[in-house]
Amino acid sequence: MAWLLSTFAFIVLKCFGVLSWSWWWLLVPVLGTPALALLAVGSVAFCTIFITLTSKVTKI
C-alpha cells in the first residue's frame, strides 16, 4: 500500500513539476517507504496550498 501511495505521489509531483527538487527521493533507503510516502503527501499538500494562495493573490 505504501509503495502504491509513493508511486502515485511520484506521478502527481511529476505533474506538478515539483520533482525539480527530487533529491529527497534519494532518502528512500534511509527513511523507508512509509516515511517517504508521508513526505510525498506533505509535499503535495504544500503545493496545493501554495498554488491556491498564489492564485488568490493574482486575482486581487
PDB file of N, CA, C, O and CB in Angstrom:
ATOM      1  N   MET A   1       0.833  -1.200   0.000  1.00  0.00           N
ATOM      2  CA  MET A   1       0.000   0.000   0.000  1.00  0.00           C
ATOM      3  C   MET A   1       0.872   1.256   0.000  1.00  0.00           C
ATOM      4  O   MET A   1       0.614   2.196  -0.751  1.00  0.00           O
ATOM      5  CB  MET A   1      -0.944   0.003   1.219  1.00  0.00           C
ATOM      6  N   ALA A   2       1.900   1.265   0.844  1.00  0.00           N
ATOM      7  CA  ALA A   2       2.786   2.434   0.915  1.00  0.00           C
ATOM      8  C   ALA A   2       3.534   2.626  -0.399  1.00  0.00           C
ATOM      9  O   ALA A   2       3.756   3.755  -0.837  1.00  0.00           O
ATOM     10  CB  ALA A   2       3.787   2.284   2.075  1.00  0.00           C
ATOM     11  N   TRP A   3       3.925   1.505  -1.031  1.00  0.00           N
ATOM     12  CA  TRP A   3       4.629   1.598  -2.313  1.00  0.00           C
ATOM     13  C   TRP A   3       3.714   2.202  -3.366  1.00  0.00           C
ATOM     14  O   TRP A   3       4.138   3.042  -4.159  1.00  0.00           O
ATOM     15  CB  TRP A   3       5.131   0.208  -2.770  1.00  0.00           C
ATOM     16  N   LEU A   4       2.452   1.770  -3.374  1.00  0.00           N
ATOM     17  CA  LEU A   4       1.465   2.297  -4.320  1.00  0.00           C
ATOM     18  C   LEU A   4       1.237   3.788  -4.083  1.00  0.00           C
ATOM     19  O   LEU A   4       1.138   4.570  -5.029  1.00  0.00           O
ATOM     20  CB  LEU A   4       0.134   1.529  -4.197  1.00  0.00           C
ATOM     21  N   LEU A   5       1.156   4.170  -2.813  1.00  0.00           N
ATOM     22  CA  LEU A   5       0.962   5.578  -2.454  1.00  0.00           C
ATOM     23  C   LEU A   5       2.150   6.426  -2.886  1.00  0.00           C
ATOM     24  O   LEU A   5       1.972   7.521  -3.421  1.00  0.00           O
ATOM     25  CB  LEU A   5       0.741   5.720  -0.947  1.00  0.00           C
ATOM     26  N   SER A   6       3.354   5.927  -2.656  1.00  0.00           N
ATOM     27  CA  SER A   6       4.541   6.692  -3.045  1.00  0.00           C
ATOM     28  C   SER A   6       4.668   6.788  -4.564  1.00  0.00           C
ATOM     29  O   SER A   6       5.120   7.809  -5.084  1.00  0.00           O
ATOM     30  CB  SER A   6       5.801   6.052  -2.456  1.00  0.00           C
ATOM     31  N   THR A   7       4.274   5.735  -5.276  1.00  0.00           N
ATOM     32  CA  THR A   7       4.292   5.777  -6.742  1.00  0.00           C
ATOM     33  C   THR A   7       3.286   6.793  -7.261  1.00  0.00           C
ATOM     34  O   THR A   7       3.587   7.564  -8.172  1.00  0.00           O
ATOM     35  CB  THR A   7       3.992   4.386  -7.328  1.00  0.00           C
ATOM     36  N   PHE A   8       2.091   6.792  -6.682  1.00  0.00           N
ATOM     37  CA  PHE A   8       1.063   7.763  -7.054  1.00  0.00           C
ATOM     38  C   PHE A   8       1.538   9.180  -6.753  1.00  0.00           C
ATOM     39  O   PHE A   8       1.358  10.086  -7.566  1.00  0.00           O
ATOM     40  CB  PHE A   8      -0.255   7.471  -6.311  1.00  0.00           C
ATOM     41  N   ALA A   9       2.143   9.367  -5.583  1.00  0.00           N
ATOM     42  CA  ALA A   9       2.661  10.682  -5.204  1.00  0.00           C
ATOM     43  C   ALA A   9       3.763  11.124  -6.161  1.00  0.00           C
ATOM     44  O   ALA A   9       3.854  12.303  -6.503  1.00  0.00           O
ATOM     45  CB  ALA A   9       3.190  10.659  -3.760  1.00  0.00           C
ATOM     46  N   PHE A  10       4.596  10.184  -6.593  1.00  0.00           N
ATOM     47  CA  PHE A  10       5.657  10.492  -7.559  1.00  0.00           C
ATOM     48  C   PHE A  10       5.055  11.022  -8.861  1.00  0.00           C
ATOM     49  O   PHE A  10       5.538  12.010  -9.413  1.00  0.00           O
ATOM     50  CB  PHE A  10       6.519   9.238  -7.839  1.00  0.00           C
ATOM     51  N   ILE A  11       4.004  10.366  -9.349  1.00  0.00           N
ATOM     52  CA  ILE A  11       3.340  10.783 -10.592  1.00  0.00           C
ATOM     53  C   ILE A  11       2.704  12.160 -10.418  1.00  0.00           C
ATOM     54  O   ILE A  11       2.816  13.018 -11.294  1.00  0.00           O
ATOM     55  CB  ILE A  11       2.267   9.747 -11.014  1.00  0.00           C
ATOM     56  N   VAL A  12       2.033  12.368  -9.279  1.00  0.00           N
ATOM     57  CA  VAL A  12       1.385  13.660  -9.008  1.00  0.00           C
ATOM     58  C   VAL A  12       2.422  14.770  -8.936  1.00  0.00           C
ATOM     59  O   VAL A  12       2.239  15.838  -9.519  1.00  0.00           O
ATOM     60  CB  VAL A  12       0.576  13.603  -7.693  1.00  0.00           C
ATOM     61  N   LEU A  13       3.512  14.516  -8.218  1.00  0.00           N
ATOM     62  CA  LEU A  13       4.568  15.524  -8.093  1.00  0.00           C
ATOM     63  C   LEU A  13       5.210  15.819  -9.437  1.00  0.00           C
ATOM     64  O   LEU A  13       5.567  16.961  -9.724  1.00  0.00           O
ATOM     65  CB  LEU A  13       5.631  15.063  -7.098  1.00  0.00           C
ATOM     66  N   LYS A  14       5.356  14.790 -10.259  1.00  0.00           N
ATOM     67  CA  LYS A  14       5.921  14.994 -11.589  1.00  0.00           C
ATOM     68  C   LYS A  14       4.991  15.879 -12.423  1.00  0.00           C
ATOM     69  O   LYS A  14       5.452  16.731 -13.182  1.00  0.00           O
ATOM     70  CB  LYS A  14       6.159  13.635 -12.296  1.00  0.00           C
ATOM     71  N   CYS A  15       3.688  15.674 -12.278  1.00  0.00           N
ATOM     72  CA  CYS A  15       2.712  16.520 -12.975  1.00  0.00           C
ATOM     73  C   CYS A  15       2.795  17.958 -12.489  1.00  0.00           C
ATOM     74  O   CYS A  15       2.675  18.892 -13.282  1.00  0.00           O
ATOM     75  CB  CYS A  15       1.290  15.981 -12.776  1.00  0.00           C
ATOM     76  N   PHE A  16       2.997  18.137 -11.196  1.00  0.00           N
ATOM     77  CA  PHE A  16       3.112  19.472 -10.616  1.00  0.00           C
ATOM     78  C   PHE A  16       4.439  20.133 -10.972  1.00  0.00           C
ATOM     79  O   PHE A  16       4.589  21.346 -10.827  1.00  0.00           O
ATOM     80  CB  PHE A  16       2.960  19.400  -9.106  1.00  0.00           C
ATOM     81  N   GLY A  17       5.399  19.341 -11.436  1.00  0.00           N
ATOM     82  CA  GLY A  17       6.718  19.878 -11.735  1.00  0.00           C
ATOM     83  C   GLY A  17       7.550  20.080 -10.482  1.00  0.00           C
ATOM     84  O   GLY A  17       8.525  20.832 -10.493  1.00  0.00           O
ATOM     85  N   VAL A  18       7.172  19.418  -9.410  1.00  0.00           N
ATOM     86  CA  VAL A  18       7.845  19.601  -8.123  1.00  0.00           C
ATOM     87  C   VAL A  18       9.148  18.808  -8.066  1.00  0.00           C
ATOM     88  O   VAL A  18       9.998  19.055  -7.211  1.00  0.00           O
ATOM     89  CB  VAL A  18       6.921  19.180  -6.972  1.00  0.00           C
ATOM     90  N   LEU A  19       9.296  17.852  -8.987  1.00  0.00           N
ATOM     91  CA  LEU A  19      10.459  16.975  -8.913  1.00  0.00           C
ATOM     92  C   LEU A  19      11.755  17.650  -9.325  1.00  0.00           C
ATOM     93  O   LEU A  19      12.779  16.985  -9.479  1.00  0.00           O
ATOM     94  CB  LEU A  19      10.237  15.777  -9.768  1.00  0.00           C
ATOM     95  N   SER A  20      11.720  18.982  -9.507  1.00  0.00           N
ATOM     96  CA  SER A  20      12.975  19.702  -9.706  1.00  0.00           C
ATOM     97  C   SER A  20      13.826  19.598  -8.440  1.00  0.00           C
ATOM     98  O   SER A  20      15.055  19.608  -8.509  1.00  0.00           O
ATOM     99  CB  SER A  20      12.707  21.191 -10.070  1.00  0.00           C
ATOM    100  N   TRP A  21      13.165  19.498  -7.286  1.00  0.00           N
ATOM    101  CA  TRP A  21      13.904  19.228  -6.045  1.00  0.00           C
ATOM    102  C   TRP A  21      13.659  17.787  -5.621  1.00  0.00           C
ATOM    103  O   TRP A  21      13.192  17.508  -4.517  1.00  0.00           O
ATOM    104  CB  TRP A  21      13.481  20.213  -4.910  1.00  0.00           C
ATOM    105  N   SER A  22      13.993  16.874  -6.545  1.00  0.00           N
ATOM    106  CA  SER A  22      13.706  15.453  -6.352  1.00  0.00           C
ATOM    107  C   SER A  22      14.779  14.737  -5.531  1.00  0.00           C
ATOM    108  O   SER A  22      14.778  13.510  -5.433  1.00  0.00           O
ATOM    109  CB  SER A  22      13.562  14.774  -7.695  1.00  0.00           C
ATOM    110  N   TRP A  23      15.689  15.509  -4.943  1.00  0.00           N
ATOM    111  CA  TRP A  23      16.764  14.898  -4.141  1.00  0.00           C
ATOM    112  C   TRP A  23      16.230  14.036  -3.016  1.00  0.00           C
ATOM    113  O   TRP A  23      16.873  13.061  -2.624  1.00  0.00           O
ATOM    114  CB  TRP A  23      17.661  15.971  -3.565  1.00  0.00           C
ATOM    115  N   TRP A  24      15.040  14.386  -2.478  1.00  0.00           N
ATOM    116  CA  TRP A  24      14.543  13.636  -1.332  1.00  0.00           C
ATOM    117  C   TRP A  24      14.099  12.233  -1.680  1.00  0.00           C
ATOM    118  O   TRP A  24      13.866  11.424  -0.782  1.00  0.00           O
ATOM    119  CB  TRP A  24      13.411  14.367  -0.706  1.00  0.00           C
ATOM    120  N   TRP A  25      13.972  11.914  -2.991  1.00  0.00           N
ATOM    121  CA  TRP A  25      13.708  10.520  -3.376  1.00  0.00           C
ATOM    122  C   TRP A  25      14.913   9.641  -3.073  1.00  0.00           C
ATOM    123  O   TRP A  25      14.800   8.417  -3.005  1.00  0.00           O
ATOM    124  CB  TRP A  25      13.348  10.427  -4.873  1.00  0.00           C
ATOM    125  N   LEU A  26      16.069  10.277  -2.892  1.00  0.00           N
ATOM    126  CA  LEU A  26      17.262   9.522  -2.501  1.00  0.00           C
ATOM    127  C   LEU A  26      17.185   9.067  -1.047  1.00  0.00           C
ATOM    128  O   LEU A  26      17.984   8.237  -0.615  1.00  0.00           O
ATOM    129  CB  LEU A  26      18.517  10.367  -2.715  1.00  0.00           C
ATOM    130  N   LEU A  27      16.229   9.605  -0.289  1.00  0.00           N
ATOM    131  CA  LEU A  27      16.073   9.243   1.115  1.00  0.00           C
ATOM    132  C   LEU A  27      15.334   7.922   1.307  1.00  0.00           C
ATOM    133  O   LEU A  27      15.172   7.464   2.438  1.00  0.00           O
ATOM    134  CB  LEU A  27      15.344  10.340   1.844  1.00  0.00           C
ATOM    135  N   VAL A  28      14.884   7.306   0.215  1.00  0.00           N
ATOM    136  CA  VAL A  28      14.152   6.032   0.315  1.00  0.00           C
ATOM    137  C   VAL A  28      14.916   4.990   1.128  1.00  0.00           C
ATOM    138  O   VAL A  28      14.341   4.402   2.044  1.00  0.00           O
ATOM    139  CB  VAL A  28      13.866   5.480  -1.080  1.00  0.00           C
ATOM    140  N   PRO A  29      16.207   4.738   0.825  1.00  0.00           N
ATOM    141  CA  PRO A  29      16.915   3.723   1.611  1.00  0.00           C
ATOM    142  C   PRO A  29      17.103   4.123   3.066  1.00  0.00           C
ATOM    143  O   PRO A  29      17.193   3.261   3.941  1.00  0.00           O
ATOM    144  CB  PRO A  29      18.261   3.445   0.993  1.00  0.00           C
ATOM    145  N   VAL A  30      17.162   5.430   3.333  1.00  0.00           N
ATOM    146  CA  VAL A  30      17.421   5.910   4.689  1.00  0.00           C
ATOM    147  C   VAL A  30      16.152   5.886   5.535  1.00  0.00           C
ATOM    148  O   VAL A  30      16.138   5.340   6.639  1.00  0.00           O
ATOM    149  CB  VAL A  30      17.999   7.327   4.651  1.00  0.00           C
ATOM    150  N   LEU A  31      15.088   6.482   5.005  1.00  0.00           N
ATOM    151  CA  LEU A  31      13.859   6.644   5.781  1.00  0.00           C
ATOM    152  C   LEU A  31      12.893   5.483   5.627  1.00  0.00           C
ATOM    153  O   LEU A  31      12.102   5.204   6.527  1.00  0.00           O
ATOM    154  CB  LEU A  31      13.172   7.910   5.381  1.00  0.00           C
ATOM    155  N   GLY A  32      12.955   4.808   4.495  1.00  0.00           N
ATOM    156  CA  GLY A  32      11.985   3.756   4.230  1.00  0.00           C
ATOM    157  C   GLY A  32      10.782   4.317   3.492  1.00  0.00           C
ATOM    158  O   GLY A  32      10.563   5.528   3.471  1.00  0.00           O
ATOM    159  N   THR A  33      10.010   3.432   2.893  1.00  0.00           N
ATOM    160  CA  THR A  33       8.889   3.844   2.053  1.00  0.00           C
ATOM    161  C   THR A  33       7.783   4.580   2.818  1.00  0.00           C
ATOM    162  O   THR A  33       7.276   5.574   2.297  1.00  0.00           O
ATOM    163  CB  THR A  33       8.307   2.640   1.378  1.00  0.00           C
ATOM    164  N   PRO A  34       7.380   4.154   4.017  1.00  0.00           N
ATOM    165  CA  PRO A  34       6.300   4.879   4.710  1.00  0.00           C
ATOM    166  C   PRO A  34       6.638   6.340   4.990  1.00  0.00           C
ATOM    167  O   PRO A  34       5.794   7.219   4.815  1.00  0.00           O
ATOM    168  CB  PRO A  34       5.977   4.189   6.014  1.00  0.00           C
ATOM    169  N   ALA A  35       7.867   6.599   5.422  1.00  0.00           N
ATOM    170  CA  ALA A  35       8.288   7.974   5.681  1.00  0.00           C
ATOM    171  C   ALA A  35       8.319   8.770   4.386  1.00  0.00           C
ATOM    172  O   ALA A  35       7.951   9.944   4.365  1.00  0.00           O
ATOM    173  CB  ALA A  35       9.669   8.002   6.358  1.00  0.00           C
ATOM    174  N   LEU A  36       8.756   8.138   3.314  1.00  0.00           N
ATOM    175  CA  LEU A  36       8.802   8.801   2.011  1.00  0.00           C
ATOM    176  C   LEU A  36       7.397   9.115   1.524  1.00  0.00           C
ATOM    177  O   LEU A  36       7.152  10.198   0.993  1.00  0.00           O
ATOM    178  CB  LEU A  36       9.536   7.928   0.983  1.00  0.00           C
ATOM    179  N   ALA A  37       6.474   8.178   1.701  1.00  0.00           N
ATOM    180  CA  ALA A  37       5.085   8.405   1.298  1.00  0.00           C
ATOM    181  C   ALA A  37       4.489   9.569   2.082  1.00  0.00           C
ATOM    182  O   ALA A  37       3.764  10.394   1.526  1.00  0.00           O
ATOM    183  CB  ALA A  37       4.242   7.130   1.508  1.00  0.00           C
ATOM    184  N   LEU A  38       4.797   9.631   3.369  1.00  0.00           N
ATOM    185  CA  LEU A  38       4.331  10.735   4.204  1.00  0.00           C
ATOM    186  C   LEU A  38       4.907  12.056   3.718  1.00  0.00           C
ATOM    187  O   LEU A  38       4.201  13.063   3.658  1.00  0.00           O
ATOM    188  CB  LEU A  38       4.710  10.500   5.669  1.00  0.00           C
ATOM    189  N   LEU A  39       6.179  12.053   3.375  1.00  0.00           N
ATOM    190  CA  LEU A  39       6.842  13.245   2.856  1.00  0.00           C
ATOM    191  C   LEU A  39       6.240  13.663   1.523  1.00  0.00           C
ATOM    192  O   LEU A  39       6.047  14.852   1.269  1.00  0.00           O
ATOM    193  CB  LEU A  39       8.344  12.998   2.702  1.00  0.00           C
ATOM    194  N   ALA A  40       5.944  12.688   0.675  1.00  0.00           N
ATOM    195  CA  ALA A  40       5.351  12.979  -0.632  1.00  0.00           C
ATOM    196  C   ALA A  40       3.959  13.578  -0.482  1.00  0.00           C
ATOM    197  O   ALA A  40       3.621  14.548  -1.161  1.00  0.00           O
ATOM    198  CB  ALA A  40       5.287  11.709  -1.486  1.00  0.00           C
ATOM    199  N   VAL A  41       3.154  13.008   0.400  1.00  0.00           N
ATOM    200  CA  VAL A  41       1.810  13.529   0.641  1.00  0.00           C
ATOM    201  C   VAL A  41       1.886  14.939   1.211  1.00  0.00           C
ATOM    202  O   VAL A  41       1.102  15.811   0.837  1.00  0.00           O
ATOM    203  CB  VAL A  41       1.029  12.604   1.598  1.00  0.00           C
ATOM    204  N   GLY A  42       2.842  15.161   2.124  1.00  0.00           N
ATOM    205  CA  GLY A  42       3.048  16.502   2.675  1.00  0.00           C
ATOM    206  C   GLY A  42       3.451  17.492   1.603  1.00  0.00           C
ATOM    207  O   GLY A  42       3.008  18.641   1.618  1.00  0.00           O
ATOM    208  N   SER A  43       4.285  17.060   0.676  1.00  0.00           N
ATOM    209  CA  SER A  43       4.717  17.929  -0.423  1.00  0.00           C
ATOM    210  C   SER A  43       3.556  18.278  -1.342  1.00  0.00           C
ATOM    211  O   SER A  43       3.429  19.421  -1.780  1.00  0.00           O
ATOM    212  CB  SER A  43       5.831  17.261  -1.226  1.00  0.00           C
ATOM    213  N   VAL A  44       2.704  17.288  -1.636  1.00  0.00           N
ATOM    214  CA  VAL A  44       1.526  17.538  -2.470  1.00  0.00           C
ATOM    215  C   VAL A  44       0.596  18.529  -1.773  1.00  0.00           C
ATOM    216  O   VAL A  44       0.061  19.437  -2.409  1.00  0.00           O
ATOM    217  CB  VAL A  44       0.775  16.214  -2.776  1.00  0.00           C
ATOM    218  N   ALA A  45       0.406  18.352  -0.459  1.00  0.00           N
ATOM    219  CA  ALA A  45      -0.444  19.268   0.304  1.00  0.00           C
ATOM    220  C   ALA A  45       0.144  20.675   0.286  1.00  0.00           C
ATOM    221  O   ALA A  45      -0.585  21.651   0.106  1.00  0.00           O
ATOM    222  CB  ALA A  45      -0.608  18.775   1.757  1.00  0.00           C
ATOM    223  N   PHE A  46       1.454  20.782   0.470  1.00  0.00           N
ATOM    224  CA  PHE A  46       2.129  22.079   0.438  1.00  0.00           C
ATOM    225  C   PHE A  46       1.959  22.743  -0.919  1.00  0.00           C
ATOM    226  O   PHE A  46       1.671  23.937  -0.994  1.00  0.00           O
ATOM    227  CB  PHE A  46       3.618  21.921   0.764  1.00  0.00           C
ATOM    228  N   CYS A  47       2.133  21.982  -1.987  1.00  0.00           N
ATOM    229  CA  CYS A  47       1.992  22.525  -3.344  1.00  0.00           C
ATOM    230  C   CYS A  47       0.569  22.986  -3.605  1.00  0.00           C
ATOM    231  O   CYS A  47       0.351  24.029  -4.221  1.00  0.00           O
ATOM    232  CB  CYS A  47       2.399  21.482  -4.386  1.00  0.00           C
ATOM    233  N   THR A  48      -0.397  22.208  -3.137  1.00  0.00           N
ATOM    234  CA  THR A  48      -1.800  22.582  -3.324  1.00  0.00           C
ATOM    235  C   THR A  48      -2.106  23.890  -2.609  1.00  0.00           C
ATOM    236  O   THR A  48      -2.754  24.771  -3.173  1.00  0.00           O
ATOM    237  CB  THR A  48      -2.729  21.470  -2.814  1.00  0.00           C
ATOM    238  N   ILE A  49      -1.642  24.019  -1.366  1.00  0.00           N
ATOM    239  CA  ILE A  49      -1.843  25.252  -0.600  1.00  0.00           C
ATOM    240  C   ILE A  49      -1.133  26.416  -1.274  1.00  0.00           C
ATOM    241  O   ILE A  49      -1.695  27.505  -1.391  1.00  0.00           O
ATOM    242  CB  ILE A  49      -1.338  25.084   0.844  1.00  0.00           C
ATOM    243  N   PHE A  50       0.093  26.194  -1.713  1.00  0.00           N
ATOM    244  CA  PHE A  50       0.878  27.241  -2.371  1.00  0.00           C
ATOM    245  C   PHE A  50       0.198  27.720  -3.652  1.00  0.00           C
ATOM    246  O   PHE A  50       0.098  28.923  -3.893  1.00  0.00           O
ATOM    247  CB  PHE A  50       2.289  26.729  -2.687  1.00  0.00           C
ATOM    248  N   ILE A  51      -0.268  26.777  -4.474  1.00  0.00           N
ATOM    249  CA  ILE A  51      -0.949  27.128  -5.730  1.00  0.00           C
ATOM    250  C   ILE A  51      -2.250  27.875  -5.438  1.00  0.00           C
ATOM    251  O   ILE A  51      -2.589  28.831  -6.135  1.00  0.00           O
ATOM    252  CB  ILE A  51      -1.238  25.855  -6.571  1.00  0.00           C
ATOM    253  N   THR A  52      -2.973  27.440  -4.414  1.00  0.00           N
ATOM    254  CA  THR A  52      -4.217  28.117  -4.037  1.00  0.00           C
ATOM    255  C   THR A  52      -3.941  29.547  -3.590  1.00  0.00           C
ATOM    256  O   THR A  52      -4.641  30.473  -4.000  1.00  0.00           O
ATOM    257  CB  THR A  52      -4.935  27.345  -2.919  1.00  0.00           C
ATOM    258  N   LEU A  53      -2.929  29.729  -2.756  1.00  0.00           N
ATOM    259  CA  LEU A  53      -2.589  31.068  -2.266  1.00  0.00           C
ATOM    260  C   LEU A  53      -2.120  31.973  -3.394  1.00  0.00           C
ATOM    261  O   LEU A  53      -2.532  33.131  -3.466  1.00  0.00           O
ATOM    262  CB  LEU A  53      -1.510  30.981  -1.193  1.00  0.00           C
ATOM    263  N   THR A  54      -1.274  31.469  -4.268  1.00  0.00           N
ATOM    264  CA  THR A  54      -0.762  32.297  -5.362  1.00  0.00           C
ATOM    265  C   THR A  54      -1.866  32.652  -6.348  1.00  0.00           C
ATOM    266  O   THR A  54      -1.860  33.747  -6.910  1.00  0.00           O
ATOM    267  CB  THR A  54       0.374  31.578  -6.088  1.00  0.00           C
ATOM    268  N   SER A  55      -2.812  31.745  -6.566  1.00  0.00           N
ATOM    269  CA  SER A  55      -3.913  32.064  -7.481  1.00  0.00           C
ATOM    270  C   SER A  55      -4.826  33.127  -6.872  1.00  0.00           C
ATOM    271  O   SER A  55      -5.379  33.955  -7.596  1.00  0.00           O
ATOM    272  CB  SER A  55      -4.724  30.794  -7.819  1.00  0.00           C
ATOM    273  N   LYS A  56      -4.990  33.109  -5.545  1.00  0.00           N
ATOM    274  CA  LYS A  56      -5.796  34.138  -4.878  1.00  0.00           C
ATOM    275  C   LYS A  56      -5.091  35.489  -4.929  1.00  0.00           C
ATOM    276  O   LYS A  56      -5.736  36.525  -5.093  1.00  0.00           O
ATOM    277  CB  LYS A  56      -6.079  33.742  -3.414  1.00  0.00           C
ATOM    278  N   VAL A  57      -3.787  35.478  -4.791  1.00  0.00           N
ATOM    279  CA  VAL A  57      -3.016  36.722  -4.819  1.00  0.00           C
ATOM    280  C   VAL A  57      -3.084  37.361  -6.199  1.00  0.00           C
ATOM    281  O   VAL A  57      -3.210  38.581  -6.305  1.00  0.00           O
ATOM    282  CB  VAL A  57      -1.551  36.463  -4.424  1.00  0.00           C
ATOM    283  N   THR A  58      -3.003  36.568  -7.249  1.00  0.00           N
ATOM    284  CA  THR A  58      -3.029  37.120  -8.607  1.00  0.00           C
ATOM    285  C   THR A  58      -4.408  37.648  -8.986  1.00  0.00           C
ATOM    286  O   THR A  58      -4.518  38.509  -9.860  1.00  0.00           O
ATOM    287  CB  THR A  58      -2.594  36.062  -9.609  1.00  0.00           C
ATOM    288  N   LYS A  59      -5.457  37.149  -8.347  1.00  0.00           N
ATOM    289  CA  LYS A  59      -6.811  37.630  -8.644  1.00  0.00           C
ATOM    290  C   LYS A  59      -7.071  39.000  -8.029  1.00  0.00           C
ATOM    291  O   LYS A  59      -7.891  39.764  -8.538  1.00  0.00           O
ATOM    292  CB  LYS A  59      -7.850  36.632  -8.137  1.00  0.00           C
ATOM    293  N   ILE A  60      -6.382  39.313  -6.945  1.00  0.00           N
ATOM    294  CA  ILE A  60      -6.603  40.590  -6.241  1.00  0.00           C
ATOM    295  C   ILE A  60      -6.063  41.748  -7.063  1.00  0.00           C
ATOM    296  O   ILE A  60      -6.155  42.901  -6.641  1.00  0.00           O
ATOM    297  CB  ILE A  60      -5.934  40.572  -4.844  1.00  0.00           C
TER     298      ILE A  60
END
